[in-house]
C-alpha cells in the first residue's frame, strides 16, 4: 500500500470532521467530529511513519490519542453538567460556562 492512500483517506476523514464541526450545533456531535479530525491526523502520522520506517509517528499518534481521551472526558463532563442544569444544549447558545 502506498502512502497516497493513507493521505487520501486521512484528508477525507479530516474534511468530514471539519464539516461536522462547522455545521452541527449539538456539543456531543461536535466532540465526535473533533475526534474524527484527530484520528485523521493520526492516520497521516502512522502512514508517514510506515513510509519512513520510523516509530516516531506511531508514538506521537499514541500521545494524540491520550490527549483526545482527556479532551473527551472533560467535554462529556461539561455536557452532562449542562444537561443536569437544564441549560440549552446548543453550541450557539452556550456563551459562557459560569453562571
C-alpha positions in Angstrom: 0.0 0.0 0.0 1.4 3.4 -0.9 1.4 6.5 1.3 -1.1 8.2 -1.1 -4.0 6.0 0.1 -3.3 6.9 3.7 -3.2 10.6 2.9 -6.4 10.5 0.8 -8.4 8.7 3.4 -6.9 11.0 6.1 -7.8 14.1 4.1 -11.4 12.8 3.6 -11.8 12.0 7.3 -10.5 15.4 8.3 -12.8 17.2 5.8 -15.8 15.3 7.1 -14.9 16.1 10.7 -14.4 19.8 9.9 -17.7 20.0 8.1 -19.4 18.4 11.1 -17.8 20.9 13.5 -18.9 23.8 11.4 -22.4 22.6 10.6 -23.6 20.8 13.7 -24.9 22.6 16.9 -25.1 19.7 19.3 -21.9 19.6 21.5 -21.8 15.8 21.5 -21.7 15.7 17.7 -19.1 18.4 17.7 -16.9 16.3 20.1 -17.3 13.3 17.8 -16.3 15.3 14.8 -13.3 16.7 16.6 -12.3 13.1 17.4 -12.7 12.2 13.7 -10.3 15.1 12.8 -7.8 13.9 15.4 -8.0 10.3 14.1 -7.4 11.6 10.6 -4.2 13.3 11.8 -3.2 10.0 13.5 -3.7 8.1 10.3 -1.5 10.5 8.4 1.2 10.3 11.1 1.1 6.5 11.0 1.2 6.5 7.2 4.3 8.7 7.2 5.8 6.6 10.0 5.3 3.5 7.9 6.8 5.1 4.8 10.0 6.2 6.6 10.3 3.1 8.7 10.4 5.1 11.9 8.4 4.5 15.0 8.2 8.2 16.0 4.9 8.9 14.1 3.3 5.9 15.9 4.4 7.1 19.3 3.1 10.6 18.5 -0.2 9.1 17.4 -0.5 7.4 20.8 0.2 10.7 22.6 -2.5 12.3 20.5 -5.0 9.6 21.4 -4.2 10.1 25.1 -4.8 13.8 24.8 -8.0 13.2 22.9 -9.3 10.9 25.6 -8.7 13.6 28.2 -10.5 16.1 26.0 -13.5 13.9 25.6 -13.7 13.2 29.3 -13.7 16.9 30.1 -16.1 17.7 27.2 -18.6 15.0 28.3 -18.4 16.2 31.9 -19.4 19.7 30.8 -22.2 18.4 28.6 -23.6 16.2 31.5 -23.4 19.2 33.8 -25.4 21.3 31.3 -28.0 18.5 30.9 -28.4 18.3 34.7 -28.9 22.1 35.0 -31.4 22.0 32.1 -29.5 24.6 30.2 -29.8 24.8 26.4 -27.5 22.3 24.7 -27.0 24.3 21.6 -23.4 25.4 20.8 -24.5 28.9 19.7 -26.5 29.5 22.9 -23.7 28.4 25.2 -21.7 31.7 25.5 -20.1 31.2 28.9 -19.6 28.3 31.4 -20.1 30.3 34.6 -23.4 31.3 35.9 
